[in-house]
Amino acid sequence: MDDYKGLREKLENLEFPCKYMYKFITSLDKIPDLKPHFQDAEINTKSSSKGKYVSFTAVVMAISADQIIDKYKSLSHIEGLMSL
């Protein structure tokens, strides 16, 4: 069973190559784990009002749906990472 089936169906509507935005919510201590995966990306972070969580946004040039899904899979080991 493909856990990414719904995402894959949405990505099929995109025309590649295109800019794709990854957005995550995580704790501040996980940002160093995320940044190396997005070396060529435009990265923005924003702390929550109480500072407990951080919004991490990375915009990359994507060449295929598989590339996008592979990136999500490569990040699945980061505990407490929520993708939006």
PyMOL Python script that loads the backbone (N, CA, C, O; Angstrom):
from pymol import cmd

cmd.read_pdbstr("""\
ATOM      1  N   MET A   1       0.829  -1.183   0.000  1.00  0.00           N
ATOM      2  CA  MET A   1       0.000   0.000   0.000  1.00  0.00           C
ATOM      3  C   MET A   1       0.883   1.260   0.000  1.00  0.00           C
ATOM      4  O   MET A   1       1.833   1.361   0.776  1.00  0.00           O
ATOM      5  N   ASP A   2       0.564   2.189  -0.858  1.00  0.00           N
ATOM      6  CA  ASP A   2       1.344   3.412  -0.988  1.00  0.00           C
ATOM      7  C   ASP A   2       0.802   4.482  -0.048  1.00  0.00           C
ATOM      8  O   ASP A   2      -0.298   4.991  -0.260  1.00  0.00           O
ATOM      9  N   ASP A   3       1.567   4.829   0.992  1.00  0.00           N
ATOM     10  CA  ASP A   3       1.160   5.866   1.941  1.00  0.00           C
ATOM     11  C   ASP A   3       1.085   7.242   1.296  1.00  0.00           C
ATOM     12  O   ASP A   3       0.498   8.166   1.858  1.00  0.00           O
ATOM     13  N   TYR A   4       1.667   7.374   0.144  1.00  0.00           N
ATOM     14  CA  TYR A   4       1.748   8.665  -0.540  1.00  0.00           C
ATOM     15  C   TYR A   4       0.822   8.739  -1.750  1.00  0.00           C
ATOM     16  O   TYR A   4       0.997   9.604  -2.608  1.00  0.00           O
ATOM     17  N   LYS A   5      -0.153   7.851  -1.830  1.00  0.00           N
ATOM     18  CA  LYS A   5      -1.044   7.799  -2.990  1.00  0.00           C
ATOM     19  C   LYS A   5      -1.807   9.113  -3.183  1.00  0.00           C
ATOM     20  O   LYS A   5      -1.876   9.630  -4.298  1.00  0.00           O
ATOM     21  N   GLY A   6      -2.375   9.650  -2.114  1.00  0.00           N
ATOM     22  CA  GLY A   6      -3.120  10.902  -2.208  1.00  0.00           C
ATOM     23  C   GLY A   6      -2.241  12.060  -2.657  1.00  0.00           C
ATOM     24  O   GLY A   6      -2.643  12.872  -3.490  1.00  0.00           O
ATOM     25  N   LEU A   7      -1.041  12.128  -2.097  1.00  0.00           N
ATOM     26  CA  LEU A   7      -0.100  13.173  -2.496  1.00  0.00           C
ATOM     27  C   LEU A   7       0.297  13.003  -3.957  1.00  0.00           C
ATOM     28  O   LEU A   7       0.348  13.976  -4.709  1.00  0.00           O
ATOM     29  N   ARG A   8       0.577  11.776  -4.354  1.00  0.00           N
ATOM     30  CA  ARG A   8       0.972  11.507  -5.735  1.00  0.00           C
ATOM     31  C   ARG A   8      -0.115  11.966  -6.714  1.00  0.00           C
ATOM     32  O   ARG A   8       0.186  12.531  -7.766  1.00  0.00           O
ATOM     33  N   GLU A   9      -1.383  11.717  -6.358  1.00  0.00           N
ATOM     34  CA  GLU A   9      -2.492  12.139  -7.220  1.00  0.00           C
ATOM     35  C   GLU A   9      -2.547  13.667  -7.343  1.00  0.00           C
ATOM     36  O   GLU A   9      -2.802  14.190  -8.428  1.00  0.00           O
ATOM     37  N   LYS A  10      -2.308  14.384  -6.237  1.00  0.00           N
ATOM     38  CA  LYS A  10      -2.288  15.846  -6.283  1.00  0.00           C
ATOM     39  C   LYS A  10      -1.111  16.358  -7.097  1.00  0.00           C
ATOM     40  O   LYS A  10      -1.237  17.338  -7.832  1.00  0.00           O
ATOM     41  N   LEU A  11       0.025  15.701  -6.967  1.00  0.00           N
ATOM     42  CA  LEU A  11       1.223  16.140  -7.682  1.00  0.00           C
ATOM     43  C   LEU A  11       1.116  15.913  -9.193  1.00  0.00           C
ATOM     44  O   LEU A  11       1.782  16.593  -9.974  1.00  0.00           O
ATOM     45  N   GLU A  12       0.286  14.965  -9.596  1.00  0.00           N
ATOM     46  CA  GLU A  12       0.120  14.699 -11.026  1.00  0.00           C
ATOM     47  C   GLU A  12      -0.474  15.898 -11.761  1.00  0.00           C
ATOM     48  O   GLU A  12      -0.358  15.991 -12.983  1.00  0.00           O
ATOM     49  N   ASN A  13      -1.111  16.818 -11.030  1.00  0.00           N
ATOM     50  CA  ASN A  13      -1.694  18.007 -11.639  1.00  0.00           C
ATOM     51  C   ASN A  13      -0.665  19.115 -11.875  1.00  0.00           C
ATOM     52  O   ASN A  13      -0.961  20.105 -12.544  1.00  0.00           O
ATOM     53  N   LEU A  14       0.525  18.953 -11.334  1.00  0.00           N
ATOM     54  CA  LEU A  14       1.568  19.960 -11.516  1.00  0.00           C
ATOM     55  C   LEU A  14       2.291  19.752 -12.840  1.00  0.00           C
ATOM     56  O   LEU A  14       2.349  18.643 -13.371  1.00  0.00           O
ATOM     57  N   GLU A  15       2.834  20.833 -13.351  1.00  0.00           N
ATOM     58  CA  GLU A  15       3.640  20.769 -14.569  1.00  0.00           C
ATOM     59  C   GLU A  15       5.099  20.924 -14.162  1.00  0.00           C
ATOM     60  O   GLU A  15       5.507  21.986 -13.693  1.00  0.00           O
ATOM     61  N   PHE A  16       5.876  19.876 -14.341  1.00  0.00           N
ATOM     62  CA  PHE A  16       7.281  19.868 -13.921  1.00  0.00           C
ATOM     63  C   PHE A  16       8.179  20.304 -15.062  1.00  0.00           C
ATOM     64  O   PHE A  16       7.867  20.065 -16.229  1.00  0.00           O
ATOM     65  N   PRO A  17       9.306  20.950 -14.729  1.00  0.00           N
ATOM     66  CA  PRO A  17       9.773  21.363 -13.402  1.00  0.00           C
ATOM     67  C   PRO A  17       8.945  22.533 -12.881  1.00  0.00           C
ATOM     68  O   PRO A  17       8.385  23.316 -13.648  1.00  0.00           O
ATOM     69  N   CYS A  18       8.886  22.628 -11.551  1.00  0.00           N
ATOM     70  CA  CYS A  18       8.135  23.707 -10.907  1.00  0.00           C
ATOM     71  C   CYS A  18       8.680  23.922  -9.497  1.00  0.00           C
ATOM     72  O   CYS A  18       9.399  23.086  -8.949  1.00  0.00           O
ATOM     73  N   LYS A  19       8.315  25.068  -8.931  1.00  0.00           N
ATOM     74  CA  LYS A  19       8.666  25.315  -7.532  1.00  0.00           C
ATOM     75  C   LYS A  19       7.683  24.551  -6.664  1.00  0.00           C
ATOM     76  O   LYS A  19       6.481  24.537  -6.928  1.00  0.00           O
ATOM     77  N   TYR A  20       8.211  23.915  -5.622  1.00  0.00           N
ATOM     78  CA  TYR A  20       7.375  23.161  -4.686  1.00  0.00           C
ATOM     79  C   TYR A  20       7.721  23.602  -3.271  1.00  0.00           C
ATOM     80  O   TYR A  20       8.893  23.755  -2.926  1.00  0.00           O
ATOM     81  N   MET A  21       6.694  23.804  -2.459  1.00  0.00           N
ATOM     82  CA  MET A  21       6.893  24.243  -1.087  1.00  0.00           C
ATOM     83  C   MET A  21       6.649  23.100  -0.106  1.00  0.00           C
ATOM     84  O   MET A  21       5.553  22.547  -0.024  1.00  0.00           O
ATOM     85  N   TYR A  22       7.702  22.763   0.631  1.00  0.00           N
ATOM     86  CA  TYR A  22       7.586  21.825   1.748  1.00  0.00           C
ATOM     87  C   TYR A  22       7.324  22.668   2.988  1.00  0.00           C
ATOM     88  O   TYR A  22       7.965  23.699   3.191  1.00  0.00           O
ATOM     89  N   LYS A  23       6.384  22.230   3.814  1.00  0.00           N
ATOM     90  CA  LYS A  23       6.092  22.959   5.041  1.00  0.00           C
ATOM     91  C   LYS A  23       5.947  21.964   6.178  1.00  0.00           C
ATOM     92  O   LYS A  23       5.227  20.971   6.074  1.00  0.00           O
ATOM     93  N   PHE A  24       6.647  22.254   7.264  1.00  0.00           N
ATOM     94  CA  PHE A  24       6.662  21.370   8.416  1.00  0.00           C
ATOM     95  C   PHE A  24       6.460  22.167   9.693  1.00  0.00           C
ATOM     96  O   PHE A  24       6.754  23.361   9.752  1.00  0.00           O
ATOM     97  N   ILE A  25       5.959  21.494  10.703  1.00  0.00           N
ATOM     98  CA  ILE A  25       5.915  22.013  12.066  1.00  0.00           C
ATOM     99  C   ILE A  25       6.772  21.061  12.893  1.00  0.00           C
ATOM    100  O   ILE A  25       6.628  19.842  12.805  1.00  0.00           O
ATOM    101  N   THR A  26       7.656  21.629  13.691  1.00  0.00           N
ATOM    102  CA  THR A  26       8.549  20.811  14.500  1.00  0.00           C
ATOM    103  C   THR A  26       9.032  21.620  15.699  1.00  0.00           C
ATOM    104  O   THR A  26       8.649  22.777  15.872  1.00  0.00           O
ATOM    105  N   SER A  27       9.855  21.018  16.505  1.00  0.00           N
ATOM    106  CA  SER A  27      10.460  21.739  17.622  1.00  0.00           C
ATOM    107  C   SER A  27      11.761  22.378  17.143  1.00  0.00           C
ATOM    108  O   SER A  27      12.357  21.936  16.161  1.00  0.00           O
ATOM    109  N   LEU A  28      12.184  23.406  17.835  1.00  0.00           N
ATOM    110  CA  LEU A  28      13.375  24.153  17.450  1.00  0.00           C
ATOM    111  C   LEU A  28      14.608  23.260  17.345  1.00  0.00           C
ATOM    112  O   LEU A  28      15.453  23.476  16.476  1.00  0.00           O
ATOM    113  N   ASP A  29      14.719  22.267  18.212  1.00  0.00           N
ATOM    114  CA  ASP A  29      15.903  21.408  18.207  1.00  0.00           C
ATOM    115  C   ASP A  29      15.974  20.476  16.995  1.00  0.00           C
ATOM    116  O   ASP A  29      17.007  19.841  16.778  1.00  0.00           O
ATOM    117  N   LYS A  30      14.904  20.376  16.199  1.00  0.00           N
ATOM    118  CA  LYS A  30      14.910  19.516  15.006  1.00  0.00           C
ATOM    119  C   LYS A  30      15.312  20.279  13.735  1.00  0.00           C
ATOM    120  O   LYS A  30      15.548  19.657  12.699  1.00  0.00           O
ATOM    121  N   ILE A  31      15.393  21.601  13.798  1.00  0.00           N
ATOM    122  CA  ILE A  31      15.749  22.396  12.624  1.00  0.00           C
ATOM    123  C   ILE A  31      17.121  22.002  12.059  1.00  0.00           C
ATOM    124  O   ILE A  31      17.263  21.914  10.839  1.00  0.00           O
ATOM    125  N   PRO A  32      18.133  21.762  12.902  1.00  0.00           N
ATOM    126  CA  PRO A  32      19.423  21.324  12.349  1.00  0.00           C
ATOM    127  C   PRO A  32      19.347  19.978  11.618  1.00  0.00           C
ATOM    128  O   PRO A  32      20.174  19.707  10.747  1.00  0.00           O
ATOM    129  N   ASP A  33      18.374  19.138  11.957  1.00  0.00           N
ATOM    130  CA  ASP A  33      18.182  17.870  11.252  1.00  0.00           C
ATOM    131  C   ASP A  33      17.538  18.088   9.880  1.00  0.00           C
ATOM    132  O   ASP A  33      17.776  17.315   8.953  1.00  0.00           O
ATOM    133  N   LEU A  34      16.730  19.132   9.752  1.00  0.00           N
ATOM    134  CA  LEU A  34      16.025  19.414   8.501  1.00  0.00           C
ATOM    135  C   LEU A  34      16.875  20.159   7.476  1.00  0.00           C
ATOM    136  O   LEU A  34      16.859  19.823   6.292  1.00  0.00           O
ATOM    137  N   LYS A  35      17.609  21.156   7.923  1.00  0.00           N
ATOM    138  CA  LYS A  35      18.326  22.039   6.999  1.00  0.00           C
ATOM    139  C   LYS A  35      19.237  21.326   6.002  1.00  0.00           C
ATOM    140  O   LYS A  35      19.256  21.721   4.836  1.00  0.00           O
ATOM    141  N   PRO A  36      19.988  20.306   6.391  1.00  0.00           N
ATOM    142  CA  PRO A  36      20.864  19.649   5.409  1.00  0.00           C
ATOM    143  C   PRO A  36      20.107  19.016   4.233  1.00  0.00           C
ATOM    144  O   PRO A  36      20.691  18.801   3.170  1.00  0.00           O
ATOM    145  N   HIS A  37      18.840  18.723   4.411  1.00  0.00           N
ATOM    146  CA  HIS A  37      18.038  18.116   3.347  1.00  0.00           C
ATOM    147  C   HIS A  37      17.550  19.150   2.330  1.00  0.00           C
ATOM    148  O   HIS A  37      16.989  18.795   1.293  1.00  0.00           O
ATOM    149  N   PHE A  38      17.769  20.432   2.637  1.00  0.00           N
ATOM    150  CA  PHE A  38      17.272  21.500   1.783  1.00  0.00           C
ATOM    151  C   PHE A  38      18.359  22.534   1.498  1.00  0.00           C
ATOM    152  O   PHE A  38      18.135  23.734   1.656  1.00  0.00           O
ATOM    153  N   GLN A  39      19.525  22.071   1.082  1.00  0.00           N
ATOM    154  CA  GLN A  39      20.664  22.960   0.876  1.00  0.00           C
ATOM    155  C   GLN A  39      20.441  23.985  -0.229  1.00  0.00           C
ATOM    156  O   GLN A  39      20.939  25.106  -0.125  1.00  0.00           O
ATOM    157  N   ASP A  40      19.715  23.639  -1.276  1.00  0.00           N
ATOM    158  CA  ASP A  40      19.491  24.550  -2.391  1.00  0.00           C
ATOM    159  C   ASP A  40      18.122  25.217  -2.339  1.00  0.00           C
ATOM    160  O   ASP A  40      17.632  25.709  -3.355  1.00  0.00           O
ATOM    161  N   ALA A  41      17.511  25.236  -1.172  1.00  0.00           N
ATOM    162  CA  ALA A  41      16.144  25.749  -1.040  1.00  0.00           C
ATOM    163  C   ALA A  41      16.118  27.151  -0.440  1.00  0.00           C
ATOM    164  O   ALA A  41      17.058  27.580   0.229  1.00  0.00           O
ATOM    165  N   GLU A  42      15.024  27.846  -0.695  1.00  0.00           N
ATOM    166  CA  GLU A  42      14.721  29.082   0.008  1.00  0.00           C
ATOM    167  C   GLU A  42      14.050  28.652   1.307  1.00  0.00           C
ATOM    168  O   GLU A  42      12.966  28.070   1.272  1.00  0.00           O
ATOM    169  N   ILE A  43      14.667  28.925   2.439  1.00  0.00           N
ATOM    170  CA  ILE A  43      14.166  28.445   3.728  1.00  0.00           C
ATOM    171  C   ILE A  43      13.690  29.608   4.579  1.00  0.00           C
ATOM    172  O   ILE A  43      14.356  30.638   4.679  1.00  0.00           O
ATOM    173  N   ASN A  44      12.527  29.428   5.192  1.00  0.00           N
ATOM    174  CA  ASN A  44      11.989  30.388   6.157  1.00  0.00           C
ATOM    175  C   ASN A  44      11.544  29.622   7.387  1.00  0.00           C
ATOM    176  O   ASN A  44      10.978  28.534   7.284  1.00  0.00           O
ATOM    177  N   THR A  45      11.803  30.194   8.546  1.00  0.00           N
ATOM    178  CA  THR A  45      11.324  29.608   9.793  1.00  0.00           C
ATOM    179  C   THR A  45      10.578  30.678  10.577  1.00  0.00           C
ATOM    180  O   THR A  45      10.861  31.870  10.460  1.00  0.00           O
ATOM    181  N   LYS A  46       9.622  30.228  11.374  1.00  0.00           N
ATOM    182  CA  LYS A  46       8.863  31.145  12.213  1.00  0.00           C
ATOM    183  C   LYS A  46       8.454  30.401  13.479  1.00  0.00           C
ATOM    184  O   LYS A  46       7.851  29.328  13.424  1.00  0.00           O
ATOM    185  N   SER A  47       8.789  30.985  14.599  1.00  0.00           N
ATOM    186  CA  SER A  47       8.443  30.371  15.885  1.00  0.00           C
ATOM    187  C   SER A  47       6.982  30.621  16.219  1.00  0.00           C
ATOM    188  O   SER A  47       6.411  31.642  15.836  1.00  0.00           O
ATOM    189  N   SER A  48       6.386  29.683  16.934  1.00  0.00           N
ATOM    190  CA  SER A  48       5.016  29.858  17.412  1.00  0.00           C
ATOM    191  C   SER A  48       5.001  30.946  18.474  1.00  0.00           C
ATOM    192  O   SER A  48       6.056  31.353  18.961  1.00  0.00           O
ATOM    193  N   SER A  49       3.835  31.413  18.829  1.00  0.00           N
ATOM    194  CA  SER A  49       3.718  32.524  19.788  1.00  0.00           C
ATOM    195  C   SER A  49       4.354  32.208  21.142  1.00  0.00           C
ATOM    196  O   SER A  49       4.897  33.097  21.798  1.00  0.00           O
ATOM    197  N   LYS A  50       4.288  30.949  21.558  1.00  0.00           N
ATOM    198  CA  LYS A  50       4.899  30.566  22.835  1.00  0.00           C
ATOM    199  C   LYS A  50       6.301  29.998  22.662  1.00  0.00           C
ATOM    200  O   LYS A  50       6.964  29.674  23.648  1.00  0.00           O
ATOM    201  N   GLY A  51       6.762  29.872  21.413  1.00  0.00           N
ATOM    202  CA  GLY A  51       8.114  29.410  21.143  1.00  0.00           C
ATOM    203  C   GLY A  51       8.320  27.914  21.250  1.00  0.00           C
ATOM    204  O   GLY A  51       9.452  27.437  21.165  1.00  0.00           O
ATOM    205  N   LYS A  52       7.247  27.169  21.435  1.00  0.00           N
ATOM    206  CA  LYS A  52       7.376  25.718  21.592  1.00  0.00           C
ATOM    207  C   LYS A  52       7.600  25.020  20.245  1.00  0.00           C
ATOM    208  O   LYS A  52       8.297  24.008  20.174  1.00  0.00           O
ATOM    209  N   TYR A  53       7.011  25.562  19.191  1.00  0.00           N
ATOM    210  CA  TYR A  53       7.109  24.959  17.863  1.00  0.00           C
ATOM    211  C   TYR A  53       7.660  25.951  16.853  1.00  0.00           C
ATOM    212  O   TYR A  53       7.644  27.163  17.065  1.00  0.00           O
ATOM    213  N   VAL A  54       8.144  25.406  15.757  1.00  0.00           N
ATOM    214  CA  VAL A  54       8.679  26.225  14.674  1.00  0.00           C
ATOM    215  C   VAL A  54       8.057  25.761  13.369  1.00  0.00           C
ATOM    216  O   VAL A  54       7.956  24.563  13.103  1.00  0.00           O
ATOM    217  N   SER A  55       7.645  26.719  12.566  1.00  0.00           N
ATOM    218  CA  SER A  55       7.195  26.428  11.208  1.00  0.00           C
ATOM    219  C   SER A  55       8.431  26.504  10.318  1.00  0.00           C
ATOM    220  O   SER A  55       9.163  27.493  10.350  1.00  0.00           O
ATOM    221  N   PHE A  56       8.661  25.465   9.530  1.00  0.00           N
ATOM    222  CA  PHE A  56       9.819  25.385   8.632  1.00  0.00           C
ATOM    223  C   PHE A  56       9.290  25.256   7.213  1.00  0.00           C
ATOM    224  O   PHE A  56       8.607  24.285   6.891  1.00  0.00           O
ATOM    225  N   THR A  57       9.599  26.223   6.367  1.00  0.00           N
ATOM    226  CA  THR A  57       9.158  26.217   4.983  1.00  0.00           C
ATOM    227  C   THR A  57      10.370  26.221   4.068  1.00  0.00           C
ATOM    228  O   THR A  57      11.289  27.021   4.245  1.00  0.00           O
ATOM    229  N   ALA A  58      10.371  25.323   3.087  1.00  0.00           N
ATOM    230  CA  ALA A  58      11.466  25.244   2.121  1.00  0.00           C
ATOM    231  C   ALA A  58      10.876  25.170   0.721  1.00  0.00           C
ATOM    232  O   ALA A  58      10.061  24.298   0.421  1.00  0.00           O
ATOM    233  N   VAL A  59      11.301  26.099  -0.133  1.00  0.00           N
ATOM    234  CA  VAL A  59      10.842  26.115  -1.518  1.00  0.00           C
ATOM    235  C   VAL A  59      11.986  25.626  -2.395  1.00  0.00           C
ATOM    236  O   VAL A  59      13.093  26.164  -2.360  1.00  0.00           O
ATOM    237  N   VAL A  60      11.695  24.592  -3.183  1.00  0.00           N
ATOM    238  CA  VAL A  60      12.716  23.982  -4.045  1.00  0.00           C
ATOM    239  C   VAL A  60      12.198  23.904  -5.479  1.00  0.00           C
ATOM    240  O   VAL A  60      10.995  23.998  -5.724  1.00  0.00           O
ATOM    241  N   MET A  61      13.117  23.732  -6.415  1.00  0.00           N
ATOM    242  CA  MET A  61      12.737  23.461  -7.797  1.00  0.00           C
ATOM    243  C   MET A  61      12.629  21.944  -7.923  1.00  0.00           C
ATOM    244  O   MET A  61      13.621  21.230  -7.771  1.00  0.00           O
ATOM    245  N   ALA A  62      11.433  21.462  -8.198  1.00  0.00           N
ATOM    246  CA  ALA A  62      11.182  20.024  -8.298  1.00  0.00           C
ATOM    247  C   ALA A  62      11.091  19.616  -9.762  1.00  0.00           C
ATOM    248  O   ALA A  62      10.556  20.347 -10.595  1.00  0.00           O
ATOM    249  N   ILE A  63      11.623  18.437 -10.058  1.00  0.00           N
ATOM    250  CA  ILE A  63      11.590  17.949 -11.439  1.00  0.00           C
ATOM    251  C   ILE A  63      10.580  16.829 -11.649  1.00  0.00           C
ATOM    252  O   ILE A  63      10.264  16.476 -12.785  1.00  0.00           O
ATOM    253  N   SER A  64      10.064  16.261 -10.532  1.00  0.00           N
ATOM    254  CA  SER A  64       9.091  15.174 -10.678  1.00  0.00           C
ATOM    255  C   SER A  64       8.367  14.923  -9.360  1.00  0.00           C
ATOM    256  O   SER A  64       8.835  15.313  -8.290  1.00  0.00           O
ATOM    257  N   ALA A  65       7.221  14.268  -9.459  1.00  0.00           N
ATOM    258  CA  ALA A  65       6.479  13.875  -8.266  1.00  0.00           C
ATOM    259  C   ALA A  65       7.301  12.894  -7.431  1.00  0.00           C
ATOM    260  O   ALA A  65       7.277  12.950  -6.202  1.00  0.00           O
ATOM    261  N   ASP A  66       8.017  12.007  -8.090  1.00  0.00           N
ATOM    262  CA  ASP A  66       8.839  11.035  -7.363  1.00  0.00           C
ATOM    263  C   ASP A  66       9.905  11.727  -6.521  1.00  0.00           C
ATOM    264  O   ASP A  66      10.185  11.299  -5.401  1.00  0.00           O
ATOM    265  N   GLN A  67      10.495  12.784  -7.047  1.00  0.00           N
ATOM    266  CA  GLN A  67      11.510  13.528  -6.299  1.00  0.00           C
ATOM    267  C   GLN A  67      10.902  14.108  -5.020  1.00  0.00           C
ATOM    268  O   GLN A  67      11.519  14.048  -3.957  1.00  0.00           O
ATOM    269  N   ILE A  68       9.717  14.659  -5.119  1.00  0.00           N
ATOM    270  CA  ILE A  68       9.041  15.257  -3.965  1.00  0.00           C
ATOM    271  C   ILE A  68       8.722  14.184  -2.925  1.00  0.00           C
ATOM    272  O   ILE A  68       8.988  14.370  -1.737  1.00  0.00           O
ATOM    273  N   ILE A  69       8.167  13.088  -3.360  1.00  0.00           N
ATOM    274  CA  ILE A  69       7.804  12.005  -2.441  1.00  0.00           C
ATOM    275  C   ILE A  69       9.045  11.383  -1.812  1.00  0.00           C
ATOM    276  O   ILE A  69       9.037  11.055  -0.626  1.00  0.00           O
ATOM    277  N   ASP A  70      10.101  11.218  -2.585  1.00  0.00           N
ATOM    278  CA  ASP A  70      11.347  10.683  -2.033  1.00  0.00           C
ATOM    279  C   ASP A  70      11.890  11.571  -0.921  1.00  0.00           C
ATOM    280  O   ASP A  70      12.431  11.073   0.066  1.00  0.00           O
ATOM    281  N   LYS A  71      11.748  12.892  -1.079  1.00  0.00           N
ATOM    282  CA  LYS A  71      12.210  13.820  -0.039  1.00  0.00           C
ATOM    283  C   LYS A  71      11.399  13.603   1.247  1.00  0.00           C
ATOM    284  O   LYS A  71      11.965  13.540   2.338  1.00  0.00           O
ATOM    285  N   TYR A  72      10.069  13.491   1.110  1.00  0.00           N
ATOM    286  CA  TYR A  72       9.257  13.221   2.307  1.00  0.00           C
ATOM    287  C   TYR A  72       9.679  11.918   2.970  1.00  0.00           C
ATOM    288  O   TYR A  72       9.776  11.852   4.195  1.00  0.00           O
ATOM    289  N   LYS A  73       9.928  10.892   2.183  1.00  0.00           N
ATOM    290  CA  LYS A  73      10.351   9.604   2.741  1.00  0.00           C
ATOM    291  C   LYS A  73      11.691   9.727   3.453  1.00  0.00           C
ATOM    292  O   LYS A  73      11.897   9.107   4.496  1.00  0.00           O
ATOM    293  N   SER A  74      12.608  10.525   2.895  1.00  0.00           N
ATOM    294  CA  SER A  74      13.929  10.667   3.502  1.00  0.00           C
ATOM    295  C   SER A  74      13.877  11.414   4.830  1.00  0.00           C
ATOM    296  O   SER A  74      14.820  11.346   5.620  1.00  0.00           O
ATOM    297  N   LEU A  75      12.786  12.122   5.077  1.00  0.00           N
ATOM    298  CA  LEU A  75      12.634  12.870   6.321  1.00  0.00           C
ATOM    299  C   LEU A  75      11.820  12.122   7.373  1.00  0.00           C
ATOM    300  O   LEU A  75      11.678  12.598   8.500  1.00  0.00           O
ATOM    301  N   SER A  76      11.296  10.978   7.022  1.00  0.00           N
ATOM    302  CA  SER A  76      10.405  10.246   7.928  1.00  0.00           C
ATOM    303  C   SER A  76      11.088   9.770   9.211  1.00  0.00           C
ATOM    304  O   SER A  76      10.406   9.412  10.172  1.00  0.00           O
ATOM    305  N   HIS A  77      12.401   9.761   9.241  1.00  0.00           N
ATOM    306  CA  HIS A  77      13.122   9.334  10.449  1.00  0.00           C
ATOM    307  C   HIS A  77      13.190  10.411  11.515  1.00  0.00           C
ATOM    308  O   HIS A  77      13.557  10.121  12.653  1.00  0.00           O
ATOM    309  N   ILE A  78      12.843  11.660  11.173  1.00  0.00           N
ATOM    310  CA  ILE A  78      12.925  12.752  12.131  1.00  0.00           C
ATOM    311  C   ILE A  78      11.699  12.714  13.043  1.00  0.00           C
ATOM    312  O   ILE A  78      10.580  12.977  12.603  1.00  0.00           O
ATOM    313  N   GLU A  79      11.917  12.391  14.286  1.00  0.00           N
ATOM    314  CA  GLU A  79      10.842  12.213  15.239  1.00  0.00           C
ATOM    315  C   GLU A  79      10.148  13.543  15.536  1.00  0.00           C
ATOM    316  O   GLU A  79      10.803  14.566  15.736  1.00  0.00           O
ATOM    317  N   GLY A  80       8.825  13.514  15.562  1.00  0.00           N
ATOM    318  CA  GLY A  80       8.053  14.694  15.910  1.00  0.00           C
ATOM    319  C   GLY A  80       7.855  15.677  14.750  1.00  0.00           C
ATOM    320  O   GLY A  80       7.316  16.764  14.958  1.00  0.00           O
ATOM    321  N   LEU A  81       8.273  15.323  13.560  1.00  0.00           N
ATOM    322  CA  LEU A  81       8.116  16.193  12.396  1.00  0.00           C
ATOM    323  C   LEU A  81       6.721  16.031  11.817  1.00  0.00           C
ATOM    324  O   LEU A  81       6.299  14.918  11.502  1.00  0.00           O
ATOM    325  N   MET A  82       6.002  17.143  11.678  1.00  0.00           N
ATOM    326  CA  MET A  82       4.668  17.113  11.103  1.00  0.00           C
ATOM    327  C   MET A  82       4.701  17.845   9.765  1.00  0.00           C
ATOM    328  O   MET A  82       5.069  19.019   9.707  1.00  0.00           O
ATOM    329  N   SER A  83       4.321  17.161   8.700  1.00  0.00           N
ATOM    330  CA  SER A  83       4.295  17.821   7.396  1.00  0.00           C
ATOM    331  C   SER A  83       2.898  18.365   7.143  1.00  0.00           C
ATOM    332  O   SER A  83       1.897  17.764   7.535  1.00  0.00           O
ATOM    333  N   LEU A  84       2.852  19.502   6.484  1.00  0.00           N
ATOM    334  CA  LEU A  84       1.573  20.148   6.178  1.00  0.00           C
ATOM    335  C   LEU A  84       1.326  20.124   4.692  1.00  0.00           C
ATOM    336  O   LEU A  84       0.298  20.620   4.229  1.00  0.00           O
TER     337      LEU A  84
END
""", "prot")
cmd.dss("prot")
cmd.show_as("cartoon", "prot")
cmd.util.cbc("prot")
cmd.orient("prot")
